[in-house]
Structures are given as C-alpha cells and as structure tokens.
C-alpha cells in the first residue's frame, strides 16, 4: 500500500515539474486596459499591453467587427466590455481567445471604417476614420488566429485614457475561466482492495487493477471554483479457491456504478477536487459448488487532482485520485464488505458543451 502511494506521489512530482518548466521558460505578456479617445478624424482605440507581443487584425462581417489577436498573452486585466456609441463604434470587448492569445473586438453599427494600427512600447493604438475605405474587406467567418511577425510602426501618440463604462457582461471570446471545461470524459485504471476478512480468505489480499470510464458535467462556476456531477462505470473480477473444498471460485462486480457531487478549484495547470456520492454494485460468485448473484448499495468519498499540461488549450488532463467506498452486501446469511480503498490514475479530455446550462458568477 505504501509503495503504491509513493508511486503516485512520484508521478505527481514528475508531471508537475514537466508542466511548470516550459511555462516558466517562455516570456508572456498581459493585456492591461483598453480605452478610446475622440479625435478630429474619428476615434482612437488605445490598447495598453505590458511586455513583448505580436498582433494580427481580422476584419469580420455579419455583424461588422474588427478583431485584434495579441500573443503571447497569459492574463487579461482589461474590462470585458467598454461602451463607446460614437462615430459608428458601439463597444470594445476583450477576452482570452485561447491559452496564450487575447482578443480585442471592436463592434460597429454600420460599415467597417478605415483603420490604421500603430504599435508602441506601451501597446497599440487603432486610428478609426469613418467614411474611409478599409485596407482589408471583412470576411464572414474568421480564420483561426495565428501569430505572425510584426513590421516596425511609428510611435503612437501618448494616450489620453478615458474611464470605460464598467459592466457585468462577459465578452464572447472569454466565456468562462481560462482552461475551464464544463464537460469531461475519461478512462481510469485503479487498484481496488476489498479488506473484508471473509473475502480475503477466499480471494487473497492482493489488489487487482480494474478499468473504468467517467463522465462529469459542471453545474455551477464562480471564479476558480466549480461544482460538478461525476458518473463512473467500472468492472471488477477476481479468482480464488473455496477454503473448504479448494474449488475454483470467480467473483465479479459488473457493473460498478457510482454518482458523486464534486467541489473543484482550478489554478492554471492544476485542478483539485473533493466529492461525496453513492454506489450501486451488481455482483456474482461462480464455482462448481454453487452460484450466487445479488445487488448492493453504498456510498463513497473521493479526492484527487487533474494535472493540465499546456497542450490542446489545456483540454487534455492527467487524473490522480483516491476513493474510499463503504458498501456491505448480504447473501445466504453472510455479510461481506465490498467497499474498500481505491487508488487510481486516468486520462481525461475536457470540452465545453451547452455553456448556457452552467450557472456562472
């Protein structure tokens, strides 16, 4: 048992070091603020950025927008929405488009005006000129944002910040916390030990490895916290010999069904969880003497973590967990505790499905 715990700790330490190393090695910047300033020719949109960056402009249609993708950006501190409603520019929205790309979206009530983008040490200034024809015509569908070299541009005039209108609305590009997935599917492999003395007399004291499948769905999210429901399906088989006749005996639990509510907290590359739930087992014991089948209900406590490497936008996750189950089963006047300790490892893939069904605060 202690060797198994030490092995899990070693896996956690190795994986965490592998994840942290590339993140620490690369320099990243932050999107500090956005503001606008009325000029004689139109409007200047001022984007304050701390650190080195690249950018790409994407004119979009239906509705008319101008999207500016900026990378590498690891943190967006600007307000998600700034109301403008001047010279055809209705609003400015910001958000984390992907793990290292921030997006600033300019919304227009009519046609896309002429625009020029100037880069400076403090960020970007977008000069909007209503009535002028833009260099690039809008496209209906935006292609995936990609980083590209930026040519030197003349220094931008010193910005005159104007206090933006604060709002509780979220930008379309930043629905949910960075790296947050409201739905996860996964496969697990765990070591399951049934400590009951009667059971161990027939089937031994070793803990077989059992496969399983999991599906979780978030119901509520507030900052780094979330509450979800996780369902699991596993299969257990063990062979032994009767203590009296030494006849070969096979014990199966198929399926092992569990349902739990979990409280999660996610940092950038780590998500921890604690949960409590219920279990439904269908078991059978087969031997040349007699066959026994039955059902048993119980409950369990679980705790663990997901390690989130910066690949596939953080959707691929390594799961490490502990689970303790209490589940007595009675057959032929004999009660056997089928619950026990479980140590597991798994691989999960997260994605966002029906975002409107998650309550966010």
C-alpha positions, -999 to 999 in steps of 0.1 A, spaced: 0 0 0 28 24 9 47 17 -23 15 25 -43 11 58 -25 48 67 -30 45 58 -67 15 82 -71 34 110 -54 64 104 -77 41 106 -108 26 139 -95 60 155 -88 74 145 -122 44 156 -141 42 189 -123 79 196 -130 74 188 -167 44 212 -169 60 241 -150 93 241 -169 81 252 -203 57 278 -187 85 293 -167 109 294 -197 87 314 -221 81 351 -216 44 361 -216 27 395 -215 -6 409 -201 -34 430 -216 -37 458 -191 -65 481 -203 -85 494 -232 -98 530 -237 -109 553 -265 -103 589 -274 -123 612 -298 -102 629 -325 -108 653 -353 -109 625 -379 -127 598 -359 -118 577 -328 -85 563 -314 -88 530 -296 -59 526 -271 -48 491 -260 -23 490 -231 -1 459 -231 27 450 -207 55 431 -223 65 420 -258 38 409 -282 27 402 -317 -7 411 -332 -30 403 -362 -60 422 -374 -91 403 -386 -120 423 -401 -153 403 -397 -188 407 -411 -224 399 -400 -222 417 -377 -194 441 -386 -164 438 -362 -126 443 -362 -108 416 -341 -73 421 -329 -55 389 -318 -25 396 -295 0 370 -283 16 357 -262 -9 370 -236 -13 350 -204 -35 374 -184 -63 398 -194 -68 426 -168 -88 449 -191 -126 452 -185 -145 427 -207 -168 454 -222 -164 492 -228 -194 510 -242 -185 537 -268 -215 545 -291 -196 572 -310 -188 576 -348 -202 541 -356 -182 523 -329 -206 508 -304 -184 489 -280 -150 473 -273 -148 438 -259 -118 419 -246 -112 383 -236 -88 353 -236 -93 338 -271 -71 308 -263 -45 298 -237 -19 324 -249 -39 346 -273 -60 376 -262 -86 391 -285 -99 427 -286 -131 431 -306 -144 464 -319 -181 463 -327 -196 487 -353 -232 496 -360 -226 501 -398 -198 495 -423 -163 490 -413 -144 523 -413 -109 529 -425 -84 520 -398 -46 521 -391 -29 502 -363 2 517 -347 25 498 -323 44 514 -294 63 503 -263 31 506 -243 7 487 -266 -14 495 -297 -34 525 -310 -61 519 -336 -70 550 -356 -105 547 -369 -116 571 -397 -154 569 -406 -160 572 -443 -126 560 -454 -123 526 -471 -106 499 -450 -75 482 -465 -89 448 -458 -126 439 -465 -145 420 -438 -150 382 -441 -180 364 -427 -160 336 -409 -129 344 -390 -99 320 -397 -81 306 -367 -58 333 -351 -21 327 -358 9 346 -346 29 364 -374 58 388 -375 50 425 -369 67 452 -390 80 483 -372 54 510 -370 58 547 -360 53 555 -323 18 561 -313 7 594 -297 6 595 -259 -28 580 -249 -53 601 -230 -72 575 -210 -109 578 -206 -127 559 -179 -145 530 -195 -181 520 -186 -179 490 -163 -203 462 -170 -211 427 -157 -214 413 -192 -187 388 -204 -170 391 -238 -179 364 -263 -142 355 -265 -139 348 -228 -168 327 -218 -157 310 -186 -123 309 -169 -92 302 -190 -88 265 -194 -122 257 -178 -140 227 -193 -177 222 -183 -177 186 -195 -150 158 -192 -148 122 -203 -121 99 -193 -107 64 -188 -93 53 -154 -71 24 -142 -72 18 -104 -61 -5 -77 -91 -17 -57 -86 -35 -24 -116 -52 -6 -104 -55 31 -131 -79 43 -116 -109 62 -141 -134 48 -135 -122 12 -97 -123 16 -97 -159 29 -110 -170 -5 -96 -144 -29 -64 -133 -12 -51 -99 -1 -38 -85 -34 -55 -56 -51 -62 -61 -88 -61 -33 -113 -96 -25 -127 -106 -4 -157 -133 23 -157 -149 51 -176 -160 85 -162 -182 114 -173 -185 147 -155 -206 178 -160 -202 212 -143 -234 228 -130 -220 260 -114 -189 281 -117 -177 311 -97 -141 322 -104 -118 293 -99 -144 272 -81 -169 249 -97 -194 223 -87 -200 193 -110 -216 158 -111 -194 128 -120 -207 94 -130 -184 63 -132 -186 28 -146 -160 1 -136 -156 -37 -138 -140 -59 -111 -131 -96 -115 -111 -118 -90 -105 -156 -88 -98 -177 -57 -104 -210 -41 -130 -222 -15 -115 -226 19 -131 -260 24 -130 -278 -9 -104 -256 -27 -128 -254 -56 -120 -227 -81 -142 -196 -75 -147 -164 -95 -161 -132 -81 -173 -104 -104 -187 -69 -98 -202 -59 -131 -211 -31 -133 -198 -9 -105 -218 23 -109 -211 55 -90 -225 90 -90 -210 119 -70 -212 156 -65 -177 173 -65 -163 207 -55 -134 218 -77 -108 245 -76 -86 252 -107 -53 270 -110 -36 274 -143 -22 239 -146 -38 221 -116 -74 213 -106 -82 197 -73 -115 181 -63 -133 166 -33 -165 146 -37 -192 125 -20 -216 101 -37 -234 68 -39 -226 34 -55 -246 6 -70 -229 -28 -74 -242 -59 -92 -221 -89 -81 -218 -126 -89 -198 -155 -75 -194 -186 -97 -180 -220 -86 -187 -257 -92 -205 -259 -59 -230 -230 -62 -236 -197 -79 -246 -165 -61 -258 -132 -75 -270 -100 -59 -271 -62 -57 -256 -38 -31 -258 -1 -24 -233 21 -6 -216 55 -5 -181 68 -10 -157 98 -5 -132 108 -32 -104 133 -35 -78 140 -62 -64 163 -88 -61 169 -125 -28 180 -140 -33 202 -170 -4 205 -195 -4 235 -219 -13 213 -249 -46 213 -268 -55 245 -250 -55 227 -216 -82 202 -226 -61 171 -220 -58 162 -183 -40 136 -162 -62 125 -133 -49 111 -99 -74 102 -72 -82 83 -40 -116 68 -33 -130 51 -2 -162 31 -5 -185 17 21 -207 -10 6 -220 -41 26 -235 -70 7 -255 -98 22 -261 -132 6 -271 -166 21 -270 -150 56 -234 -138 52 -225 -101 50 -194 -91 31 -180 -56 29 -174 -50 -8 -162 -14 -3 -126 -5 2 -97 17 -7 -91 26 -43 -60 44 -58 -63 54 -95 -48 72 -124 -67 83 -155 -66 104 -187 -95 128 -193 -104 151 -221 -123 183 -214 -146 204 -236 -174 229 -233 -209 217 -242 -241 237 -238 -224 266 -220 -257 283 -212 -265 253 -189 -237 263 -165 -245 290 -139 -215 314 -138 -209 341 -113 
